[in-house]
Amino acid sequence: MTTSDKAIELKNLIENCLFYEYTTAADPITSGAISHIPFADFSSELHESGGTRIIPLDISAELGCEGPATSPALCANFVRILAGDALSTNFNATSQLFYVMYGSGLTDFDGIKIPWKKGDFVVLPMGKETSHFANTDSVFYLVHDEPLLRYLGAKANIHRFKPTLYTAEDSLRELAKVKKEAEAVNRSRISVLLANKAMDQTLTVTHTLWAMLGVLPKNAVQLPHRHQSVALDLILDCAPGCYTLVGTRISAQGEIINPTRVDWKPYSAFITPPGYWHAHYNESVSEAHLIPLQDAGLQTYLRSLDIKFVLPNRETSDQ
């Protein structure tokens, strides 16, 4: 190698080197180098009409990343399949979950036939070409972690768990049991977490995803809480008067300061940014149901979830 070749090689090795004084780079969000995760909501009008298709809930432009993406690690989608139609997907993802908002059909994943209907959850491991067939007009809410893999420059090639079906009957039965217990002790949070036997450390539905089915009784308030995972919330049913308050700070009395209000709409979704306090309110005469999906499986494994609640005595808790 000549002296000139060595000089060129050294130049190539050092051309991307940068150095920052600590205080100018230790907090890239505050400095503006990386964007905040914004509030966003996605109306049911997106999936109520039209042909068979995937509808990504994409805010990648706001996130400054390659899309589609609904958070830095996750992409949420409405999927609409007309009766008799089929739709194929092939995500580079370690985990994907879909909840059937209405309809019925069958998913073929790696030769495994998975029947589904309204109210079912289907959870699938690393992406292969997957075919979804609809017997009736169907819509589901699908979340996967391809944005995380895209950021890491990685390819999913290992099944961390097997395909799993959580039927509507099983989920609603467990939620009814929890609701009865909650009424006995006056618990404000009434929900069940979906879990998988393979995730015995994080107690989550996959190693990256966290999923909850919750009910908010009429005239009830779910007290403020926060966590470092991004929540992609799907509202299932609600009457006017159901909403969420979201804000960055909380008062000594346990109330969110200068909150943003997000009114609930059936089969619509919205983003709750990480680290924001949020509280759910039902001022209607009917109970309401919701499904938050988060990257809390990953955050729990990293020991960075940092979930906190406002208790009835207005103190916060890590439990």
Residue pairs with C-beta under 8 A, 6 or more apart in sequence:
1 9
24 31
25 31
25 33
28 34
29 35
29 36
34 64
35 62
35 63
35 64
36 273
37 63
37 71
37 72
37 230
37 271
37 273
37 274
38 59
38 62
38 271
38 273
39 246
39 260
39 262
39 270
39 271
39 273
40 57
40 59
40 62
40 70
40 270
40 271
41 262
41 268
41 269
41 270
41 271
42 57
42 76
42 78
42 268
42 269
42 270
43 265
43 268
44 265
44 266
44 267
44 268
46 55
46 78
47 55
47 78
47 79
47 80
47 101
47 139
47 267
50 80
51 80
51 82
52 80
52 81
52 82
52 85
52 86
52 87
52 134
53 79
53 80
53 87
54 77
54 78
54 79
54 87
54 89
54 142
55 77
55 78
55 79
55 80
56 67
56 68
56 70
56 75
56 76
56 77
57 68
57 70
57 75
57 76
57 77
57 78
57 232
57 269
58 67
58 68
58 69
58 70
58 75
59 69
59 70
59 271
60 66
60 67
60 68
60 69
60 147
61 67
63 69
63 71
63 72
65 72
65 147
65 150
65 151
66 147
66 150
68 75
68 77
68 147
69 75
69 147
69 150
70 76
70 143
70 147
70 232
70 271
71 147
71 230
71 232
71 271
71 295
72 147
72 148
72 151
72 230
73 145
73 147
73 148
73 151
73 208
73 230
73 295
73 298
74 143
74 144
74 145
74 147
74 148
74 209
74 230
74 232
74 293
74 295
75 143
75 144
75 145
75 146
75 147
76 141
76 142
76 143
76 232
76 269
76 293
77 141
77 142
77 143
77 144
78 139
78 140
78 141
78 142
78 269
79 87
79 98
79 132
79 139
79 140
79 141
79 142
80 137
80 138
80 139
81 87
81 103
81 105
81 132
81 133
81 134
81 137
81 138
81 139
82 134
82 137
83 134
83 135
83 136
83 137
83 138
84 134
84 135
85 133
85 134
86 131
86 132
86 133
86 134
87 131
87 132
88 129
88 130
88 131
88 132
89 127
89 129
89 130
89 132
89 142
90 127
90 128
90 129
90 130
91 127
91 144
91 146
92 127
92 146
92 149
92 150
92 155
92 156
93 126
93 127
93 144
93 145
93 146
93 149
93 156
94 125
94 126
94 145
94 148
94 149
94 156
94 160
94 206
94 207
94 208
95 123
95 124
95 125
95 144
95 145
95 160
95 206
95 207
95 208
95 209
95 297
96 123
96 124
96 127
96 142
96 143
96 144
96 145
97 121
97 122
97 123
97 124
97 142
97 143
97 144
97 205
97 206
97 209
97 211
97 293
98 121
98 122
98 140
98 141
98 142
98 143
99 119
99 120
99 121
99 140
99 141
99 234
99 291
100 116
100 117
100 118
100 119
100 120
100 121
100 122
100 138
100 139
100 140
101 118
101 139
101 140
101 141
101 236
101 267
102 118
102 137
102 138
102 139
103 117
103 118
103 134
103 135
103 136
103 137
103 138
103 139
103 140
104 115
104 116
104 117
104 118
104 134
104 135
104 136
104 138
105 115
105 116
105 132
105 133
105 134
105 135
105 136
105 138
106 113
106 114
106 115
106 116
106 132
106 133
106 135
107 113
107 114
107 116
107 122
107 124
107 130
107 131
107 132
107 133
108 114
108 130
108 131
108 132
108 133
109 124
109 128
109 130
109 163
110 128
110 163
112 163
114 122
114 163
114 165
115 165
116 122
116 140
116 165
117 168
118 168
119 167
119 168
119 171
119 172
120 165
120 166
120 167
120 168
121 165
121 166
121 171
121 194
121 205
121 211
122 163
122 164
122 165
122 166
123 161
123 163
123 164
123 165
123 166
123 194
123 196
123 205
123 206
123 209
124 130
124 163
125 159
125 160
125 161
125 162
125 163
125 206
126 156
126 157
126 158
126 159
126 160
127 144
127 146
127 156
139 267
141 234
141 269
141 291
143 209
143 232
143 293
145 208
145 209
145 295
145 298
148 208
148 295
148 298
149 155
149 156
160 198
160 206
160 207
161 196
161 198
161 199
161 206
161 207
162 198
164 196
166 194
171 192
171 194
171 213
174 192
175 190
175 191
175 192
175 213
175 214
175 215
178 190
178 191
178 192
179 190
179 215
179 217
181 187
182 189
182 190
188 220
188 221
188 222
188 223
188 312
189 214
189 222
189 223
190 214
190 215
190 216
190 217
191 212
191 213
191 214
191 215
192 212
192 213
192 214
193 203
193 204
193 205
193 210
193 211
193 212
194 204
194 205
194 211
194 212
194 213
195 203
195 204
195 205
196 204
196 205
196 206
198 207
199 205
199 206
199 207
199 297
201 300
201 301
202 297
202 300
202 301
203 300
204 210
204 211
204 296
204 297
204 300
205 211
205 297
206 297
207 297
207 298
207 301
208 295
208 297
208 298
209 293
209 294
209 295
209 296
209 297
210 229
210 292
210 293
210 294
210 295
210 296
210 297
210 300
211 291
211 292
211 293
211 294
212 291
212 292
213 289
213 291
214 289
214 290
214 291
214 292
215 287
215 288
215 289
216 222
216 242
216 280
216 281
216 282
216 287
216 288
216 289
216 290
217 282
217 287
218 282
218 284
218 285
218 286
218 287
219 282
219 283
219 284
219 285
220 281
220 282
221 279
221 280
221 281
221 282
222 279
222 280
222 281
223 254
223 279
223 309
223 310
223 311
223 312
224 245
224 250
224 254
224 255
224 256
224 277
224 278
224 279
224 309
224 310
225 277
225 278
225 279
225 307
225 308
225 309
225 310
226 275
226 276
226 277
226 278
226 307
226 308
227 274
227 275
227 294
227 296
227 299
227 305
227 306
227 307
227 308
228 274
228 275
228 299
228 304
228 305
228 306
228 307
229 274
229 294
229 295
229 296
229 298
229 299
229 305
230 271
230 272
230 273
230 274
230 294
230 295
231 271
231 272
231 278
231 292
231 293
231 294
232 269
232 271
232 292
232 293
232 294
233 244
233 269
233 270
233 271
233 272
233 290
233 291
233 292
233 293
234 267
234 268
234 269
234 290
234 291
234 292
234 293
235 242
235 264
235 265
235 266
235 267
235 268
235 269
235 270
235 288
235 289
235 290
236 266
236 267
236 288
236 289
236 290
236 291
237 266
237 286
237 288
237 289
238 264
238 265
238 266
238 282
238 284
238 286
238 288
238 289
238 290
239 284
239 285
239 286
239 288
240 284
241 281
241 282
241 283
241 284
242 263
242 264
242 280
242 281
242 282
242 283
242 284
242 288
243 261
243 262
243 263
243 264
243 280
243 281
243 283
244 261
244 262
244 264
244 270
244 272
244 278
244 279
244 280
244 281
245 256
245 259
245 260
245 261
245 262
245 278
245 279
245 281
246 256
246 259
246 260
246 261
246 262
246 272
246 273
246 276
246 277
246 278
247 256
247 257
247 258
247 259
247 260
247 276
247 277
247 278
248 257
248 275
248 276
248 277
249 256
249 257
249 258
249 277
250 256
250 257
250 277
250 310
250 316
251 257
252 314
253 314
254 310
254 311
254 314
254 315
254 316
256 277
256 278
256 279
259 277
262 270
264 288
264 290
272 278
272 292
277 310
279 310
280 290
282 288
296 305
299 305
306 318
307 318
308 316
308 317
308 318
309 316
309 317
309 319
310 316
311 317
